Amino acid sequence: MINEITAVSENVILVLDDYHRIESEPVDQALEFLVQHLPPPSMHLVIATREDPPLPLARLRARGQLTELRAPDLRFTQVETAEFLNQVMNLNLSVEEIIALENRTEGWITGLQLAAISLQRHQDTATFIKSFSGSHYFVLDYLVEEVLEQQPKSIQNFLLSTSILDRLCGSLCDAVLPQASTPGQEILEHLERTNLLLVPLDDKREWYRYHHLFTDALQVRLTQGQPDRVAELHLRACAWYEQNNFRPNAIHHALAARHFERAADLIELEWSANSGSYYQNATWIEWVQTLPDELVRTRTTLSIGLAWELLFSGQLQAAENRLKDADRLLELTSDSLEASPSSQDEKIFRSQQGLLGVAWAFHAQALSDNASTIKHARQTLNLLSETNHYIAGLASSLLGLAYWRNGDLEMAVQYMSDAIARLRTTGHLLFAISGAYTLAGIKIAQGRLFDAVNLYKETLLFATAQGEPVLPGTTDLHLGLSKLYHEQGNEEAAKQHLQKCETLDKRAALPEWPYGLYLFQAQLKVEQGELDDALKLLEEAGQLYRRSPVPNLCPVAALKTRVWLRQVRLAEALSWVREQGLSIDDKLNYLQEFEYITFARVLIVQYRRDQTDETFQKAIKLLAQLFSAAEAGGRSGSIIEILILQAIINEAQGNISAALQFLERALTRAETEGYLRIFVNEGQPMARLLYEALAREITPNYVQRVLTAFPFNELEPKKSLKTQSQAAGLLEPLSKREIEVLHLIAEGRTNQEIATTLFLSVNTVKVHTRNIYGKLSAHHRADAVAKARVLGILSST
C-alpha cells in the first residue's frame, strides 16, 4: 500500500473516522507502521476518534509531524454559538441568553443542539435557559446512553461516585473510593485520553473537573440509583479535605452529607482561624445559616462569630440577639469550669470572653454609644492585655476610635498606636494597615502633618514588603500621602501618589476608599475653579458613603455648602444651616466641629453681603467658642483654620491690625508643619492679608513661600500706606534695565535665558541681579520677586 501511495504524484488524504471503535491490536500495529513509514510529501493521515489512538503521539508531536484538534478547539465560540442558535436553529435569543447557554454547555455542540431542540418547544426561553442543566431529560438520556453506559462497570462506578466532587485529583478519588482496584490517578489519566468530558485544571495532570452538564447528569443518576451512598461519599470527601487543610471544601461536603455536628465543628475552626481577615464573609454566614438554628444557639464560637459577621454587615438587632446567646453560653461555661477546672478550657473561655467583649464594644459604637464602647473595650483590655494581643489589639482600636469621636486626640493616638503594634505582632496585617490609616487621620486632626506623612510612608513600606498580592489598604495609604503632599505644596509627589492610588484602585483598597477619593477629587476641582464639577463629585461621594467605625468628620452636605459659598449661593448655604439646626448658642461637640466651622464661613459671607454688626458679632462669638473647644482638645488643624477665619472676618470689617494678629498666630502654628493650601484656598482676602503681613515682616520667609503657591489671578494686593511709602522711598530706584531683568526672573528664567532675551552677557545679567538684591534688600530670587510685588514694582499677572 505504501508503495502504491508513493507512486501517486498528487497528495493523498486518508481519513479514518470513528477509530475509537477499532479493538483489533493488529490493526493498531499496522496503523503505527503506516505512520512511521509514511512519505510526508504524498500523504496525510486524518484520524477522527473519541480517544487517543495507540500511536507514538509524543514522538510525532516533538518532530512537528502531528496536528491536533482537541476538545477545546472544537468548542463553539460565543460568535459561533450565536450563529448556530439564531441562524441554524432559527431561535431569536438575546445576547445574554446566548452567553448563558454557551457558559452552561461550555461550547459543547451536542449540548447546544439538545438545548436548541428543547427551546423550540418552550415559549418561556428565559426560564428554560436559567434551569437548563445536565438533568434535562434530553441531555440526561444522551449522556447516559452515549457516554456512561458505554463504559465498563468499574469506570461507571468511578464516574458516579466522584460526581459529588467539584474538582478531582488521584488521592481524593482514592479516598472517595477506598475499595477501588485501580488507583484514581490512573483512571483520571485514562478518562483524559479517552476524552470523556473531563477538563484538566492544570498542566501537571493533577487536578481535573467534569464538564458541567456531565456532572449534573452523573449526580442525577447517582441520586436515583444509589441514594443511600451519597452521604457516605460526601463524608469521605470531607475527611480528605480536612486532612489536607482544605477546610472550606470539607465544610461543603459535611453540609452536603447533612452531618451538621461535624460541619459546625469545621465552621467554628474556620472562623477562629480567619477572624482577623477583612470584614464580612458572606460564604461563612451562608454556611452557618445552613445549620439548624437550634444547633447554632448551643455553640459559643458560632454565636460570637455570627454576631461579628452581622455587625460587619450592619444588622445590629440580629447581632445583639446572637451576642445575648453567647453571653448565656459563656455563663454556663463559667459554671462548668468552676466545677471542673481545665487550663486549656480556661484559655479558650478567656479568648471567647474577649471576643464577646470586643463585639459588644463594636455594637455600642455602631449605636454611637461612646460610654458603653469604652466600658466594654476597657474590660476586654484588662482581661486579655498580656495573653491575647489580637483581641486586645481590637479592643485598643475601638478605644482609639471612641476617644477620637470624643475629641480626645491624645488618648486616641495612645490606644490606636497600641492597637497597631499588637496587630502587627500577631500577623493581622489588614487591621494593622487600616489602623495606621486611622491613626494618620488623628494626627492630621492634631495638626501633626509630618508625623502623618512619616506614618503613611512607614506603613506603605511595611505593606509593600509583604509582597504579592498587594494588601488592602495600600491604595488608601497612597491617597493619604497625596492629600498631605498637596497641602504642603509638594505637587510632584502628590501627583505621583494619586496616580498610584488610581492605578491600584479597589484591588488594594479599604471599603471607604472610593468615598475618600471622590472627596479629594472634588477639593482639587474647587481649587481649579471648576465648582459645578466639584458639586457633581460630592454628590457621587454622598451616594458612596457607608457608615463605618471611623467618624465622618467632614460630611458631604457641609462640603457642598462650602462650594455654594464660593459660588455666592448664600440662600442655599443658609438653608443648610437651618436644616442642620445650627445656632451660635449650641453646645459644641467635636463630631460637628467641621459643620460649625462651615456655619462660621456662612456668617462671614453673609456679613460681606449685608455688613450688619449683628452678623459680625455672631461670627466673632462662634469662632471664639470654636477656638476654645479646639484648643482644649489639642486640635491644631482646626485651630489654624479658625484663626484664619478670625483674621478674614476682621479684614472684612477693616480691622487690619486685629486681622494680622490672628493671622500671625495661624502662621506661627502652621509654619512648623508646612501648611500651604489651608491659606491659599482662602483666595484674595488671604492674599491681601499676607502681603500686609510681609510688609510688616511677619514670618516673612514663610509668607513668601505661601504667596508663591497662590494662583497669579489672586495675587492682587492692596498697597498699604507702609507699602506705598516703601515704594516711594527706595534709596535708589530700579533702572529700566533692572526692571526688565526682574520681570524675567519672576517668569523663572535662568541667567542664560535672560542674557539671550535681552542680548546681554551672562556676567552682565549677574551684575543687574546683584543690584536688584541690594536695592530691594533681598537675599534670593523669590525674595526679590515677593518684595517687588509688595512694592508694586511687579504686577500679579
ZAMARGU-4260 file (C-alpha; in steps of 0.2 Angstrom, whole numbers, plus 5000, padded with zeros to 4 digits):
<rodrens>
0) 5000/5000/5000 | 5014/5012/5004 | 5022/5008/4988 | 5006/5012/4979 | 5004/5028/4988
5) 5022/5033/4984 | 5019/5031/4966 | 5004/5043/4966 | 5010/5061/4961 | 4996/5070/4969
10) 4994/5072/4988 | 4983/5059/4996 | 4972/5062/5012 | 4967/5046/5021 | 4953/5048/5033
15) 4949/5035/5047 | 4933/5040/5056 | 4927/5033/5072 | 4944/5025/5075 | 4939/5023/5094
20) 4928/5008/5088 | 4943/4998/5082 | 4948/4985/5095 | 4960/4974/5085 | 4978/4975/5090
25) 4985/4970/5073 | 4975/4985/5065 | 4983/4996/5078 | 5000/4989/5074 | 4998/4991/5055
30) 4992/5009/5058 | 5008/5013/5068 | 5019/5005/5054 | 5010/5016/5041 | 5013/5032/5051
35) 5031/5028/5054 | 5035/5024/5036 | 5023/5037/5029 | 5030/5048/5015 | 5026/5066/5021
40) 5025/5074/5003 | 5012/5062/4996 | 5000/5058/5010 | 4991/5065/5025 | 4983/5054/5038
45) 4967/5061/5047 | 4961/5051/5062 | 4944/5055/5069 | 4942/5047/5086 | 4935/5050/5104
50) 4951/5044/5112 | 4969/5045/5108 | 4975/5031/5096 | 4989/5019/5101 | 5002/5029/5091
55) 5018/5037/5097 | 5010/5054/5099 | 5023/5062/5110 | 5037/5057/5097 | 5027/5064/5082
60) 5022/5080/5092 | 5041/5083/5096 | 5045/5081/5077 | 5032/5093/5072 | 5023/5079/5062
65) 5007/5080/5072 | 4992/5092/5071 | 4980/5090/5085 | 4962/5096/5086 | 4956/5093/5104
70) 4940/5097/5114 | 4945/5115/5117 | 4947/5118/5098 | 4931/5110/5094 | 4921/5120/5107
75) 4910/5134/5099 | 4915/5152/5102 | 4902/5164/5108 | 4900/5170/5090 | 4898/5153/5083
80) 4886/5149/5097 | 4875/5164/5092 | 4876/5159/5073 | 4871/5141/5077 | 4857/5145/5089
85) 4849/5160/5079 | 4853/5156/5061 | 4854/5137/5060 | 4841/5133/5074 | 4830/5149/5070
90) 4830/5154/5088 | 4828/5173/5092 | 4839/5173/5108 | 4846/5189/5116 | 4865/5191/5118
95) 4863/5187/5137 | 4853/5171/5134 | 4867/5166/5121 | 4881/5169/5133 | 4871/5159/5147
100) 4869/5144/5136 | 4887/5145/5130 | 4893/5146/5148 | 4882/5131/5153 | 4887/5120/5139
105) 4905/5126/5138 | 4903/5127/5119 | 4899/5108/5118 | 4890/5107/5101 | 4879/5092/5106
110) 4874/5101/5122 | 4869/5116/5112 | 4860/5106/5099 | 4850/5097/5113 | 4846/5114/5122
115) 4841/5121/5105 | 4829/5107/5101 | 4821/5109/5118 | 4820/5128/5116 | 4810/5125/5101
120) 4796/5118/5112 | 4796/5131/5125 | 4789/5149/5124 | 4797/5155/5140 | 4815/5154/5135
125) 4822/5164/5149 | 4816/5152/5162 | 4822/5137/5152 | 4839/5143/5150 | 4840/5148/5168
130) 4836/5130/5173 | 4845/5121/5159 | 4857/5108/5166 | 4863/5090/5164 | 4847/5084/5172
135) 4836/5089/5157 | 4829/5073/5150 | 4837/5076/5133 | 4854/5079/5140 | 4852/5066/5153
140) 4847/5052/5141 | 4861/5057/5129 | 4875/5057/5142 | 4868/5041/5150 | 4866/5031/5134
145) 4880/5038/5123 | 4893/5040/5137 | 4890/5032/5154 | 4883/5016/5148 | 4897/5013/5135
150) 4910/5012/5149 | 4915/4997/5159 | 4906/4994/5176 | 4921/5000/5186 | 4923/5016/5176
155) 4904/5019/5178 | 4906/5017/5197 | 4920/5029/5197 | 4911/5042/5187 | 4895/5041/5198
160) 4905/5041/5215 | 4916/5055/5210 | 4902/5066/5203 | 4900/5074/5220 | 4917/5082/5218
165) 4919/5100/5211 | 4937/5095/5207 | 4946/5079/5206 | 4964/5073/5210 | 4970/5055/5211
170) 4972/5054/5230 | 4955/5062/5233 | 4947/5050/5221 | 4955/5036/5231 | 4948/5042/5247
175) 4931/5043/5240 | 4933/5025/5233 | 4944/5016/5245 | 4940/4999/5238 | 4944/5003/5220
180) 4956/4991/5212 | 4964/5004/5201 | 4972/5020/5208 | 4962/5036/5205 | 4976/5044/5195
185) 4977/5030/5183 | 4958/5032/5180 | 4959/5051/5178 | 4973/5049/5165 | 4963/5036/5156
190) 4947/5047/5156 | 4958/5062/5149 | 4965/5051/5135 | 4948/5045/5130 | 4941/5062/5131
195) 4927/5058/5142 | 4921/5075/5146 | 4935/5078/5159 | 4943/5095/5159 | 4961/5097/5165
200) 4963/5112/5178 | 4982/5112/5176 | 4997/5107/5166 | 5003/5094/5178 | 4989/5081/5176
205) 4985/5084/5194 | 4968/5092/5196 | 4953/5090/5184 | 4934/5093/5184 | 4920/5085/5174
210) 4910/5095/5161 | 4896/5104/5170 | 4882/5095/5161 | 4891/5079/5163 | 4892/5082/5182
215) 4873/5086/5183 | 4869/5070/5174 | 4880/5059/5184 | 4873/5067/5200 | 4855/5064/5195
220) 4860/5046/5190 | 4869/5043/5207 | 4854/5050/5217 | 4841/5040/5208 | 4851/5024/5208
225) 4861/5024/5224 | 4853/5037/5236 | 4860/5029/5252 | 4878/5031/5246 | 4878/5050/5243
230) 4880/5055/5261 | 4894/5042/5264 | 4903/5048/5248 | 4902/5066/5254 | 4909/5062/5272
235) 4924/5053/5264 | 4927/5068/5253 | 4925/5079/5269 | 4938/5069/5278 | 4951/5070/5264
240) 4949/5089/5263 | 4950/5091/5281 | 4966/5081/5282 | 4974/5091/5268 | 4969/5108/5275
245) 4956/5112/5263 | 4943/5117/5277 | 4930/5126/5266 | 4929/5111/5254 | 4927/5100/5270
250) 4913/5111/5276 | 4904/5110/5259 | 4904/5091/5260 | 4899/5090/5278 | 4884/5101/5274
255) 4880/5091/5259 | 4880/5075/5269 | 4869/5084/5282 | 4881/5079/5296 | 4878/5096/5305
260) 4888/5092/5321 | 4904/5089/5310 | 4900/5104/5299 | 4898/5115/5315 | 4915/5110/5321
265) 4923/5114/5305 | 4914/5131/5303 | 4920/5136/5321 | 4938/5131/5316 | 4937/5141/5300
270) 4930/5157/5309 | 4943/5155/5323 | 4957/5154/5310 | 4951/5168/5300 | 4943/5180/5312
275) 4956/5193/5308 | 4953/5193/5289 | 4945/5208/5282 | 4927/5212/5287 | 4912/5202/5282
280) 4912/5184/5274 | 4896/5180/5265 | 4902/5162/5262 | 4904/5159/5281 | 4887/5167/5285
285) 4879/5156/5272 | 4887/5140/5280 | 4880/5145/5297 | 4863/5149/5291 | 4863/5131/5283
290) 4864/5124/5300 | 4849/5121/5311 | 4847/5137/5321 | 4844/5127/5337 | 4862/5119/5335
295) 4870/5137/5332 | 4862/5143/5348 | 4871/5130/5358 | 4888/5134/5351 | 4898/5149/5359
300) 4910/5152/5344 | 4896/5151/5331 | 4886/5163/5341 | 4900/5175/5343 | 4906/5173/5325
305) 4889/5175/5318 | 4887/5191/5329 | 4903/5198/5322 | 4898/5195/5304 | 4881/5203/5307
310) 4889/5218/5315 | 4900/5220/5300 | 4885/5219/5288 | 4876/5232/5299 | 4862/5220/5306
315) 4863/5227/5323 | 4847/5219/5331 | 4851/5202/5324 | 4869/5204/5330 | 4863/5209/5348
320) 4852/5193/5348 | 4867/5182/5344 | 4878/5192/5357 | 4865/5188/5371 | 4865/5169/5366
325) 4884/5170/5368 | 4883/5178/5385 | 4871/5164/5390 | 4883/5151/5384 | 4898/5158/5392
330) 4889/5159/5409 | 4886/5140/5408 | 4904/5138/5403 | 4910/5148/5418 | 4899/5137/5430
335) 4906/5121/5422 | 4924/5127/5424 | 4921/5131/5442 | 4915/5113/5444 | 4929/5105/5434
340) 4944/5117/5430 | 4955/5114/5415 | 4969/5126/5409 | 4965/5123/5391 | 4947/5126/5393
345) 4951/5141/5404 | 4961/5148/5389 | 4948/5145/5377 | 4935/5153/5389 | 4945/5169/5391
350) 4948/5171/5372 | 4929/5169/5369 | 4926/5182/5383 | 4937/5194/5375 | 4930/5192/5358
355) 4912/5194/5365 | 4918/5210/5375 | 4925/5217/5359 | 4909/5213/5349 | 4899/5222/5362
360) 4910/5237/5361 | 4909/5237/5342 | 4890/5235/5344 | 4890/5250/5356 | 4900/5261/5344
365) 4888/5257/5330 | 4874/5264/5340 | 4885/5279/5344 | 4886/5275/5362 | 4904/5280/5366
370) 4902/5277/5385 | 4897/5259/5383 | 4911/5257/5369 | 4924/5262/5381 | 4917/5252/5395
375) 4917/5235/5386 | 4934/5239/5377 | 4942/5243/5393 | 4935/5227/5402 | 4942/5217/5387
380) 4959/5225/5388 | 4961/5222/5406 | 4956/5204/5404 | 4967/5200/5390 | 4981/5213/5389
385) 4995/5201/5391 | 4988/5185/5384 | 4979/5188/5368 | 4987/5203/5358 | 4975/5201/5344
390) 4959/5203/5354 | 4967/5216/5365 | 4973/5225/5349 | 4955/5226/5343 | 4949/5232/5360
395) 4963/5246/5359 | 4957/5251/5341 | 4939/5253/5347 | 4945/5263/5362 | 4956/5274/5350
400) 4940/5277/5339 | 4929/5281/5354 | 4941/5294/5361 | 4943/5301/5343 | 4924/5303/5342
405) 4925/5312/5359 | 4938/5324/5353 | 4952/5317/5365 | 4965/5315/5352 | 4980/5312/5364
410) 4971/5296/5371 | 4965/5291/5353 | 4983/5292/5347 | 4989/5282/5363 | 4976/5267/5360
415) 4977/5267/5341 | 4996/5266/5342 | 4995/5251/5354 | 4982/5243/5343 | 4994/5244/5328
420) 5009/5237/5337 | 4998/5222/5344 | 4990/5218/5327 | 5007/5218/5318 | 5014/5207/5331
425) 5000/5194/5328 | 5001/5195/5309 | 4984/5203/5307 | 4991/5215/5294 | 4975/5221/5287
430) 4969/5228/5303 | 4986/5235/5306 | 4986/5244/5290 | 4968/5251/5292 | 4973/5256/5310
435) 4988/5265/5303 | 4977/5275/5291 | 4965/5279/5305 | 4980/5285/5316 | 4986/5296/5302
440) 4969/5304/5302 | 4970/5308/5320 | 4987/5315/5319 | 4981/5326/5304 | 4967/5332/5316
445) 4981/5337/5329 | 4990/5347/5315 | 5005/5335/5315 | 5007/5334/5296 | 5024/5327/5296
450) 5020/5314/5309 | 5006/5308/5297 | 5017/5308/5282 | 5030/5298/5291 | 5017/5286/5297
455) 5010/5284/5279 | 5027/5281/5272 | 5032/5268/5285 | 5016/5259/5284 | 5017/5259/5265
460) 5035/5251/5266 | 5028/5238/5278 | 5014/5234/5267 | 5024/5233/5251 | 5037/5222/5259
465) 5024/5208/5261 | 5024/5205/5243 | 5010/5200/5231 | 4995/5201/5232 | 4995/5220/5237
470) 4987/5221/5254 | 4970/5230/5256 | 4974/5247/5262 | 4989/5251/5251 | 4978/5261/5240
475) 4972/5272/5254 | 4990/5275/5260 | 4994/5282/5243 | 4979/5293/5244 | 4983/5299/5261
480) 5001/5304/5256 | 4994/5313/5240 | 4982/5324/5251 | 4996/5328/5263 | 5009/5332/5250
485) 4996/5343/5241 | 4993/5353/5257 | 5012/5355/5259 | 5014/5361/5241 | 5024/5346/5235
490) 5014/5344/5220 | 5025/5332/5211 | 5024/5319/5225 | 5006/5322/5227 | 5003/5318/5209
495) 5013/5303/5209 | 5004/5295/5224 | 4987/5300/5217 | 4991/5291/5201 | 4997/5276/5210
500) 4981/5276/5221 | 4971/5277/5205 | 4981/5263/5197 | 4979/5251/5211 | 4961/5256/5214
505) 4949/5244/5223 | 4960/5229/5222 | 4970/5235/5236 | 4958/5247/5245 | 4948/5248/5261
510) 4929/5249/5258 | 4929/5268/5262 | 4942/5272/5249 | 4931/5277/5234 | 4922/5289/5246
515) 4939/5297/5251 | 4945/5298/5233 | 4929/5307/5227 | 4931/5320/5241 | 4949/5324/5236
520) 4945/5325/5218 | 4931/5337/5222 | 4943/5348/5233 | 4955/5348/5218 | 4941/5354/5206
525) 4936/5368/5219 | 4954/5374/5219 | 4954/5374/5200 | 4938/5384/5200 | 4928/5370/5192
530) 4914/5372/5205 | 4900/5363/5196 | 4911/5348/5193 | 4916/5348/5212 | 4897/5348/5217
535) 4894/5333/5205 | 4909/5323/5213 | 4902/5327/5230 | 4885/5321/5225 | 4893/5305/5219
540) 4903/5304/5235 | 4887/5305/5246 | 4880/5290/5237 | 4895/5280/5240 | 4896/5284/5259
545) 4893/5270/5271 | 4894/5272/5289 | 4909/5264/5297 | 4918/5264/5314 | 4929/5279/5308
550) 4920/5295/5312 | 4914/5305/5297 | 4921/5322/5302 | 4918/5331/5285 | 4900/5327/5280
555) 4896/5329/5261 | 4882/5341/5265 | 4894/5353/5274 | 4907/5352/5260 | 4894/5356/5247
560) 4889/5371/5257 | 4907/5377/5256 | 4906/5376/5237 | 4890/5386/5237 | 4898/5400/5247
565) 4912/5401/5233 | 4898/5402/5221 | 4890/5416/5232 | 4874/5405/5233 | 4871/5411/5251
570) 4852/5406/5251 | 4857/5388/5249 | 4870/5389/5262 | 4858/5397/5274 | 4845/5384/5270
575) 4858/5371/5275 | 4861/5380/5292 | 4843/5379/5296 | 4841/5361/5291 | 4855/5356/5302
580) 4848/5367/5316 | 4864/5376/5320 | 4865/5390/5332 | 4879/5400/5339 | 4871/5396/5356
585) 4873/5377/5354 | 4884/5367/5365 | 4898/5362/5353 | 4904/5344/5351 | 4919/5338/5341
590) 4910/5327/5329 | 4901/5343/5322 | 4916/5354/5323 | 4918/5354/5304 | 4900/5359/5302
595) 4901/5373/5315 | 4916/5380/5306 | 4906/5379/5290 | 4892/5389/5299 | 4905/5402/5303
600) 4910/5403/5285 | 4892/5406/5281 | 4891/5420/5293 | 4907/5428/5286 | 4899/5428/5268
605) 4883/5434/5275 | 4892/5449/5284 | 4901/5453/5267 | 4884/5455/5259 | 4874/5464/5272
610) 4888/5472/5283 | 4877/5471/5299 | 4885/5472/5316 | 4874/5458/5322 | 4881/5446/5309
615) 4898/5451/5313 | 4896/5448/5332 | 4888/5431/5328 | 4903/5426/5318 | 4915/5433/5331
620) 4906/5424/5345 | 4905/5407/5336 | 4923/5407/5331 | 4929/5411/5349 | 4919/5396/5355
625) 4926/5385/5342 | 4944/5391/5346 | 4942/5387/5364 | 4935/5370/5361 | 4948/5365/5348
630) 4962/5372/5359 | 4956/5362/5374 | 4956/5346/5363 | 4973/5350/5356 | 4966/5350/5338
635) 4979/5361/5330 | 4972/5358/5312 | 4955/5366/5317 | 4964/5379/5327 | 4973/5385/5312
640) 4958/5386/5301 | 4948/5395/5315 | 4962/5408/5317 | 4962/5411/5298 | 4943/5414/5298
645) 4945/5426/5313 | 4958/5435/5303 | 4947/5436/5287 | 4931/5442/5297 | 4942/5456/5304
650) 4949/5460/5287 | 4931/5461/5280 | 4927/5474/5294 | 4943/5484/5290 | 4951/5480/5307
655) 4968/5475/5299 | 4978/5476/5315 | 4966/5463/5323 | 4966/5453/5307 | 4985/5452/5307
660) 4986/5447/5325 | 4975/5432/5321 | 4985/5428/5305 | 5001/5429/5314 | 4996/5416/5327
665) 4989/5405/5312 | 5006/5407/5303 | 5016/5403/5318 | 5006/5386/5321 | 5006/5382/5303
670) 5024/5385/5298 | 5032/5371/5308 | 5021/5358/5299 | 5022/5365/5281 | 5004/5370/5278
675) 5001/5379/5262 | 4984/5375/5254 | 4975/5380/5270 | 4980/5398/5267 | 4979/5398/5248
680) 4961/5391/5247 | 4955/5407/5256 | 4959/5417/5240 | 4961/5435/5238 | 4956/5441/5256
685) 4970/5430/5262 | 4982/5436/5249 | 4979/5454/5254 | 4982/5450/5272 | 4998/5440/5268
690) 5005/5455/5258 | 5001/5466/5273 | 5010/5453/5284 | 5025/5453/5273 | 5026/5472/5273
695) 5026/5471/5292 | 5039/5457/5291 | 5028/5444/5300 | 5036/5427/5297 | 5042/5434/5280
700) 5051/5419/5274 | 5035/5408/5277 | 5024/5421/5270 | 5034/5422/5254 | 5033/5404/5252
705) 5014/5404/5254 | 5012/5418/5242 | 5022/5409/5229 | 5009/5395/5230 | 4994/5407/5225
710) 4987/5407/5208 | 4993/5424/5199 | 4975/5430/5197 | 4973/5430/5216 | 4989/5440/5219
715) 4981/5457/5219 | 4987/5466/5234 | 4980/5482/5240 | 4995/5493/5244 | 4996/5498/5262
720) 5002/5515/5267 | 5018/5507/5273 | 5020/5499/5256 | 5017/5515/5247 | 5030/5524/5257
725) 5042/5510/5255 | 5040/5510/5236 | 5042/5529/5235 | 5056/5529/5247 | 5068/5517/5240
730) 5086/5523/5242 | 5089/5520/5224 | 5075/5516/5211 | 5077/5502/5200 | 5083/5506/5182
735) 5073/5502/5167 | 5085/5488/5163 | 5085/5481/5181 | 5066/5481/5180 | 5067/5471/5163
740) 5078/5458/5172 | 5067/5457/5187 | 5052/5453/5176 | 5061/5439/5168 | 5067/5432/5185
745) 5049/5432/5190 | 5045/5422/5175 | 5058/5409/5181 | 5070/5412/5168 | 5089/5406/5170
750) 5103/5419/5169 | 5107/5412/5152 | 5089/5413/5146 | 5088/5431/5152 | 5105/5435/5143
755) 5099/5428/5127 | 5082/5438/5128 | 5090/5455/5132 | 5106/5452/5121 | 5117/5453/5136
760) 5131/5443/5143 | 5128/5431/5157 | 5140/5441/5168 | 5130/5457/5165 | 5114/5449/5170
765) 5123/5444/5186 | 5128/5462/5189 | 5110/5468/5187 | 5104/5454/5198 | 5116/5459/5212
770) 5110/5477/5210 | 5092/5472/5212 | 5095/5462/5228 | 5104/5477/5235 | 5090/5490/5231
775) 5076/5478/5237 | 5086/5471/5252 | 5083/5454/5245 | 5093/5438/5248 | 5087/5427/5234
780) 5076/5427/5218 | 5060/5423/5227 | 5063/5436/5240 | 5066/5449/5227 | 5051/5445/5217
785) 5040/5444/5233 | 5046/5461/5238 | 5044/5469/5221 | 5026/5463/5221 | 5023/5471/5238
790) 5031/5487/5232 | 5020/5487/5216 | 5035/5486/5205 | 5029/5469/5198 | 5011/5466/5194
795) 5002/5450/5200 | 5000/5443/5182
</rodrens>
